[in-house]
Amino acid sequence: MTAISLGMPSVPIKIAERRKSRQIMVGSVAVGGDAPVSVQSMTTTRTSDIGATLQQIAELTASGCQIV
């Protein structure tokens, strides 16, 4: 696998501290507090095109997305 530069500096810069927040549940997904960041993704295919939709789901899964 080839590494892709994201234009990030090699030495981490100091960023502002995260403020404390309370954790809530959105369905089965924890949001806020010490919960990890959650990102929702969608397919862009016609759902009637089952093969293309399954391909996009496989690509999302391979990139690290989890089905919750």
ABEGO torsion letter per residue (X at the ends): XBBBBAGBBABBBBBBBBBBBBBBBBEABBBEEABBBBBBBBBABBAABAAAAAAAAAAAAAAGBBBX
